[in-house]
Amino acid sequence: MRKSVLAALLLAPMILAGAACNQAPSAGNDTAAAAEGYDLAAQKTKLAVIDMKPDVSFLTAEERQVVNLLIQASDVMSAIYRKQRDANWQATRAAIAKDGDALKLEMYDRYFGPWDELADKRAFWGEGTMPEGAGFYPADLTREAFDDYLAKNPGEKTALTSPYTVVVRDGAKLKAIPYSVAYKTELTQAAKLLEQAAAITANPSLRKFLSLRAKAFLTDDYFESELAWMDLKDTPIEVAIGPYEVYTDRLHGQKTAFESFVTLKDPEESAALDKYKRYLRDMEANLPIDEKLKNFQRGFESPIAVAEQIRGGGDNVPGVQTIAFNLPNDERVREAKGAKKVILSNVLGAKYDRILSPMAPLVLVPDQAKLVAKKYMQLETLFHELSHSLGPGTITLGGKKTTVSEVLKDQASGLEEAKADVMGAWNILFMMQKGELPAAEKSQLFATYLAGTFRAMRFGIEEAHGQGAAMQYGYMKARGAFAWDAKAGRYRIDDAKFEVALRDLLREMIVLQHNGDYAGVKAFMAKWAVLDDNAKSVIASMGAIPVDIRPVYPDKV
């Protein structure tokens, strides 16, 4: 652990004591780790350590200073995120260290907690799995109890469900603590680092974003800084830093996790892909749904960047590594300006070389396995992110304006990730119709898509992306998009049925989102997100292939 991170963590405010996540297990309490069939050493090998060496030779001295300050700020995001995963993290880690098990301690630090991200968050120290509410809520608070409390105390709902508060007990009541208070020490430190970087950079758009984001850390009002982030230009430095994704909150799906992406843009690669954003409105019009369900209220600016990551922080560090992101998530910003898509080319390239390419011959019959292509992994990634900007966002239910995320709660992330997968492929087919991509490469798209579905399912089907992938597998298999070739022990794709299955699945998911149908989404996922014996056998055959990567970045440039 880096010294700067440790120092920040040890200065953590005591206000979160009321959020008591898990009680620290006593030394030697490793019941789950000893469970039959679970081998922590084997789990460690599922992450391929990759020494990342991004090209920073073109940076000016001024830009290097800014980047190094952003690297420090990224470490502060990690300090906060440890507490968001487990408010009692210090006692847990101390107990593991006292036990003297070096492997458990290493994996604890790798995952920011004693829960294996590649084994459906099961504990390798202590018992059970990671609490659904992580460190955002009291450990004993159930989803049902929280919903009941909100129903009985409607005046407190806004604060308690805010993306920027921690929920703690206050006697018999629940209390919302703003992030700016709960993480005051760390956020003050991060704000100072961003202010220093803003004072150094000569780029006015970067200076504006960093200054506004520093202010937001101390006020919990991120709107203006999100708008400024969308307007970044004329700088190779592409940085996203702050509270963004809600995947860690599996209890209510509302609490944002702190993270950072410090990246350097590739202007030529970015320009090559940027042409697709002009089709966003046409993509919305092309969705296979009734006209009344189409959403033309969102902004369609949506800049696209291809970049090399040079540092990650917070939620971007443990678990499955992000190959692209689509931010911000604030629907107000999306309606005003759309969202920015950033593809992390060095992370994507490492995953293709070490994971997807070797997986293909284990998933598909030989003549189709050779069709799996890095080009379509990148395009599927791009169009997945573009598709997050399409379909339902702000919706009206019972005469009240709300958002898909708010009404689908813990079910929102899994369905949205699956929607973006399917819609991404649908939009690539649309680009083939438009002549932007060769229609003759449709088979490459489908082969890469199905192999990618297995890559995601290996993350564990309790994780949003993995659950969404399992649902796609179950639904599309039932529609004949692919079938098991018993002789080959692999799958064979039927291109015509694959395209129809994509269309039908996309339509069903969009309708569920538009209707804000929480019960319907749960039933849909329960029906289709199930792996059959063939899928399990294919996944079992991949033991020699890493499940994911663990990138190691330089501490400074």
Secondary structure, 3 states (H helix, E strand, C coil): CCHHHHHHHHCCCHHHHHHCCCCCCCCCCCCCCCCCCCCHHHHHCCEEEEECCCCCCCCCHHHHHHHHHHHHHHHHHHHHHHHHHCCCHHHHHHHHHHHCCHHHHHHHHHHCCCEECCCCCEECCCCCECCCCCCCCCCCCCHHHHHHHHHHCHHHHHHHCCCCEEEEEECCEEEEEEHHHHCHHHHHHHHHHHHHHHHHCCCHHHHHHHHHHHHHHHHCCCHHHHHHHHCCCCCCEEEEEEECCCCCCCCCCCCCCEEEEEEEECHHHHHHHHHHHHHHHHHHHCCCCCHHHCCCCCCCCCCEEEEEEEEEEECCCCCCCCCEEEECCCHHHHHHHCCEEEEEHHHHHHHHHHHHHHHHHHHECHHHHCCCCHHHHHHHHHHHHHHCCCCCCEEEECCEEEEHHHHHHHHHHHHHHHHHHHHHHHHHHHHHHCCCCCHHHHHHHHHHHHHHHHHHHCCCCCCHHHHHHHHHHHHHHHCCCEEEECCCCEEEECHHHHHHHHHHHHHHHHHHHHHCCHHHHHHHHHHHCCCCHHHHHHHHCCCCCCCEEEEECCCCC
